[in-house]
Amino acid sequence: MPSAIVTGATGILGREIVKQLGKDPQRWTKVHALSRSKKDELPSNAVHDHLDLTSSAEDMAKQLKGVEAEYVFFAAYLQKNTEQENWEVNGAMIENFLSALEITGVVKKLKRVLLVTGAKQYGLHLGEVKVPMVESDPWVEGEPWPPNFYYRQQKSLHKFCEKHSHVSWVVTYPNDVIGFAKGNFMNLATSVALYAVVTKELGQDLAFPGNEVFYKKFDTYTYSVLHAAFCEWAILEEKCANQAFNVHNGEPETWENMWPRVAARFGMKVKADQFTVPEHELSQKNKLTDNPPLGIRAEELGVKGVVKPSEVANRISLVKWSQDEEVKQAWNRLAEREGLQKDAFEKATWAFLDFVLGRSYDIVQSMSKAREYGWTGYYDTWKSLSDVFGELEANNILPKTHRA
Ligand SMILES: NC(=O)c1ccc[n+]([C@@H]2O[C@H](COP(=O)([O-])OP(=O)(O)OC[C@H]3O[C@@H](n4cnc5c(N)ncnc54)[C@H](OP(=O)(O)O)[C@@H]3O)[C@@H](O)[C@H]2O)c1
C-alpha cells in the first residue's frame, strides 16, 4: 500500500489532496502533509510535518528526516510581487525540494511526482488566449513575455525524472479555483461571498463588480475537491505517466448564469441596472501587455492584424471598495454581530478577484485529453461555489443568517 507526501498541505488545492487521500486509509497507508503552518485537523492516515521550502536542499533534507513515500504531490506556492520573483522563489522551492529527496534517499522509493500549476500555463494573465486552450499549445516564453515560474517548475521536474528514470511526472493545469482555504493567496469563492454579504449589510442590491463583456464570457472553473480526485486518479493511472492535463469542472460557465444565483443564495437581488448606471469613482481600467498570447499563432490561426492588447476593467474595483470606510464599518458590524472571524475581510484576495472578474476574453480549457485518458469526473460549477459558501458559513467566515 502506497504512502504520499503532499507539499502545500494547507493551501486551497493541497488541503483537498490530503483530505482525498484520507478518504481511503486502506489505499494510502500514510500521508505526510507538509507546510510551515498547521491549520486543519488531518485524516487518521495523515501526519503534519513542518517544512520550509525556501530552505536550502541540505536544510530541507534535515527537516524531511523520517518522511518517505512513493508518491509526491507538489502543491506549494509562495506569491511574490513580480513574475521574476515568482520565477526565482517558486522555481527554487521545487528544485531544492527534489534535491532534498535525493539527499535523504527517498528518490529510490519514489514512483511518481505530481506538480500542481495552473492555466497561466497558457499566458492568460497576459491577455487574450486561443480558446479552447489545449495542453499541446505552445508555451508563452522568451521575448517579449515575462518569465513564467510554471515553466521553470515543469522543466526542473522533467529533468529530475530523466535523471531518475524509474520516476514519472504528472502536471495539472487547474483554473480559477473554487475552494476553501484560510489566508491563502488566490481565493475566488471567499472574496465573492464577502463582497455579497457586506453589500447586503449596506442595504444594496448585488452589482457585478467586473464588466459587462466578461459577464457573458465563458470561463472554466476548478473545484478544489474535484481537482484532488483528479490528482489521486492521475498519480496512480499508468497511462498518465509524463503527461500534463487541464483540470476543470467539466463545463464552461458565465457570471450571467451564476450572479443571480449568488444574489439569491444570500437573499439578495441583482442590481438590475448594473451595467447602465454611470461608473463611479471606484471603477478602474488597466491595459495588460501589448502582446496577448493569441498573437503567437496569429498567422496560422488567420487572425493576423486583429489581435489587440487586452484590458482588465472593473466597474467597481474591489481593492478600492474594500478600503472604503463605510464598507469596512459594515464588515466590522456584521462580524461583531454574527461572531465571525474578523480578519477574514482583510485576508480576502480582492486584487485577484478584480483580475478574475475584470477580463474581457473567454477562458476555456479543453478537457478532451483528460477524458481520452479515462477521466470521467464532473462537478457543477454553481454547486461547487454554493458548497464552498456553506463551508465558509460553517467556519464562521460568513454569517449563517445571510443565507436565503
Ligand atoms: N488558487 C487559485 O485560484 C489557483 C488557480 C490556478 C492555479 N493555481 C496554482 O496552484 C498552485 C497551488 O496554489 P494554491 O492557490 O493552492 O496556493 P495557496 O492556497 O496559497 O497555498 C499555498 C501552500 O503553499 C505552502 N507554502 C507557501 N510557502 C511555503 C514555504 N516556504 N514552505 C512550505 N510550504 C509553503 C502554504 O503553507 P504554509 O504557508 O503553511 O507554509 C500553503 O499550504 C500554484 O501553482 C498556483 O499558482 C491556483
The ligand as a Gaussian input file, in Angstrom:
#p B3LYP/6-31G(d) Opt

LIG

0 1
 N       -5.876000      29.489000      -6.086000
 C       -6.197000      29.513000      -7.368000
 O       -7.241000      30.063000      -7.767000
 C       -5.295000      28.846000      -8.381000
 C       -5.768000      28.756000      -9.705000
 C       -4.980000      28.094000     -10.652000
 C       -3.729000      27.615000     -10.308000
 N       -3.283000      27.759000      -9.017000
 C       -1.933000      27.254000      -8.744000
 O       -1.992000      26.184000      -7.834000
 C       -0.734000      26.054000      -7.152000
 C       -1.015000      25.976000      -5.657000
 O       -1.584000      27.223000      -5.286000
 P       -2.735000      27.425000      -4.209000
 O       -3.639000      28.505000      -4.690000
 O       -3.300000      26.111000      -3.803000
 O       -1.838000      28.009000      -3.028000
 P       -2.289000      28.517000      -1.577000
 O       -3.713000      28.198000      -1.323000
 O       -1.866000      29.939000      -1.456000
 O       -1.388000      27.605000      -0.635000
 C       -0.012000      27.653000      -0.688000
 C        0.547000      26.495000       0.096000
 O        1.969000      26.522000      -0.025000
 C        2.533000      26.461000       1.290000
 N        3.776000      27.212000       1.335000
 C        3.974000      28.505000       0.976000
 N        5.238000      28.855000       1.228000
 C        5.839000      27.774000       1.760000
 C        7.149000      27.520000       2.256000
 N        8.104000      28.469000       2.249000
 N        7.425000      26.304000       2.736000
 C        6.491000      25.334000       2.769000
 N        5.249000      25.497000       2.324000
 C        4.927000      26.712000       1.826000
 C        1.473000      27.091000       2.186000
 O        1.612000      26.631000       3.518000
 P        2.325000      27.464000       4.701000
 O        2.114000      28.918000       4.393000
 O        1.648000      26.981000       5.929000
 O        3.757000      27.072000       4.649000
 C        0.201000      26.540000       1.572000
 O       -0.043000      25.251000       2.074000
 C        0.088000      27.308000      -7.552000
 O        0.952000      26.979000      -8.584000
 C       -0.994000      28.252000      -8.075000
 O       -0.463000      29.190000      -8.993000
 C       -4.041000      28.345000      -8.050000

